[in-house]
Amino acid sequence: MAKVAFIGLGVMGFPMAGHLKVKGGHDVTVYNRTAAKSAAWAEKFGGKSAPTPAEAAKDADFVFTCVGNDDDLRSVTSGEDGVLQTMKPGAILIDNTTASAEVARELDVAAKAKGCAFIDAPVSGGQAGAENGVLTVMCGGEQADYDKAKPVIDAFARMVGLMGPAGSGQLTKMINQICIAGVVQGLAEGIHFGKRAGLDIEKVVDVISKGAAGSWQMENRHKTMNEGKYDFGFAIDWMRKDLGIVLAEARSNGAKLPLTALVDQFYGDVQAMGGNRWDTSSLLARLEK
Ligand SMILES: NC(=O)c1ccc[n+]([C@@H]2O[C@H](COP(=O)([O-])OP(=O)(O)OC[C@H]3O[C@@H](n4cnc5c(N)ncnc54)[C@H](OP(=O)(O)O)[C@@H]3O)[C@@H](O)[C@H]2O)c1
């Protein structure tokens, strides 16, 4: 059992912190900006809550963060009441936010300056993956720190991997988002075409999903896409945040991402249709407008 702090009880953080308490059996203290959520979490899982990130992180062996973006992350870590104000030497800061590789490297330096360690550990698997404790976690950091952190992360994960030094977890998550963007647009075009051709989409997917065109998106999203239901899952606003990070990184490392840049603009069109909170599979709605 370890002493664990968890900062950010959103759609993802709330159940992840719950798994650390219940499945991991750790001594968990949470912080959330909106205090009602930390109270609800403490009530549901029987853990403790603190009034600031710094208070939550005091004495913790592992400090998890899962907030929105780079600025939110800087605020709960390096800010006035941030966790780095109180983390003890030897403690490990593990960030599950989808953020830039730049902020990961920045926090790695800041944590080391305090005698602590840092691992960037963005996740994939969505709300269902967080609730069921089966997330994929892509880590960046040093092997010795990862070896200590992995058994703790395991409480909410099915797959955990160390991809390289600090920032490598975020870079891997960027690849994840690049691959998703292209696949979803292809699937949207396929379903759109099939409808125009007068085919039964269920029958089509039943057959082609067993062949080379099959994908997680096809298996899990074709039915709702065909029914025009987009009101669930990973929101477009988050995807655009992620693709913004991807495209900025590509500008700096010279990668050519023409399809990703195009799909990012398509998501902009969906936002203009009022789809900010729609699922990423709503690229089809744009074609059918
Ligand atoms: N949702 C998904 O399917 C999914 C999948 C993979 C990765 N992710 C990534 O995981 C991260 C969290 O996603 P989520 O869906 O859990 O988001 P969310 O439900 O919007 O929760 C965001 C959390 O961050 C807190 N927060 C935001 N800004 C803050 C600040 N400046 N100071 C303190 N706390 C702050 C929020 O506090 P309040 O409660 O006070 O607003 C909330 O607890 C994001 O980076 C997202 O891209 C999400």
The ligand as a Gaussian input file, in Angstrom:
#p B3LYP/6-31G(d) Opt

LIG

0 1
 N      -12.704000      11.774000     -21.693000
 C      -12.012000      10.907000     -22.430000
 O      -12.579000      10.021000     -23.086000
 C      -10.490000      10.965000     -22.442000
 C       -9.773000       9.894000     -22.990000
 C       -8.391000       9.926000     -22.991000
 C       -7.731000      11.047000     -22.499000
 N       -8.442000      12.093000     -21.994000
 C       -7.689000      13.260000     -21.473000
 O       -7.706000      13.195000     -20.051000
 C       -7.727000      14.534000     -19.528000
 C       -8.951000      14.686000     -18.628000
 O      -10.110000      14.425000     -19.397000
 P      -11.574000      14.345000     -18.731000
 O      -12.459000      13.787000     -19.778000
 O      -11.485000      13.699000     -17.399000
 O      -11.878000      15.903000     -18.558000
 P      -12.971000      16.638000     -17.654000
 O      -14.093000      15.711000     -17.316000
 O      -13.274000      17.931000     -18.305000
 O      -12.165000      16.907000     -16.295000
 C      -11.107000      17.827000     -16.232000
 C      -10.632000      17.878000     -14.799000
 O       -9.570000      18.825000     -14.694000
 C       -9.879000      19.799000     -13.693000
 N       -9.286000      21.070000     -14.069000
 C       -9.318000      21.652000     -15.299000
 N       -8.621000      22.814000     -15.259000
 C       -8.158000      22.957000     -14.016000
 C       -7.381000      23.942000     -13.363000
 N       -6.925000      25.014000     -14.028000
 N       -7.098000      23.773000     -12.055000
 C       -7.549000      22.684000     -11.390000
 N       -8.275000      21.710000     -11.948000
 C       -8.577000      21.853000     -13.245000
 C      -11.408000      19.838000     -13.672000
 O      -11.858000      20.393000     -12.458000
 P      -13.394000      20.879000     -12.306000
 O      -14.175000      19.658000     -11.900000
 O      -13.363000      21.916000     -11.257000
 O      -13.824000      21.424000     -13.651000
 C      -11.704000      18.339000     -13.813000
 O      -11.499000      17.671000     -12.595000
 C       -7.726000      15.479000     -20.739000
 O       -6.407000      15.892000     -20.995000
 C       -8.262000      14.598000     -21.861000
 O       -7.802000      15.025000     -23.136000
 C       -9.806000      12.076000     -21.943000

